[in-house]
Amino acid sequence: MSSAVKTQSYICRMVEKETKGWGDTLPALERLANRYAIPFWTMNNIRIGRAKTVEGGIMRRVKLAYLDMCERQLKNLQHELELEGGDTADDLDADLLAEVQSLAAKVTQAKKGIRA
């Protein structure tokens, strides 16, 4: 898989998670561009397949942004599980919480590996 295709996949998944409904694709892309300081048109050109190659620095920033988004989602899930665990704590909730914490640790390690 080429770097452009891999980066396109990251951007498409990020836009999918960021959109709030029909017609929100470009505003979602704008929000992501502002949040992660990646130029809007660069992200859009990669997303629609216009960019055939991707510079290493952009690919690295997009991957870090994707991992940051994953980390945010895991923190939200962890918070929800902790709230539910307070009412009726059972083994399944504890196992799920442990799994989410494990995934969050892996994402944090992956981010450190990319930054190094």
PyMOL commands that set and color helices and strands:
alter all, ss='L'
color gray80, all
select helices_A, chain A and resi 3-18+25-36+40-47+56-87+91-115
alter helices_A, ss='H'
color red, helices_A
deselect
rebuild
show_as cartoon
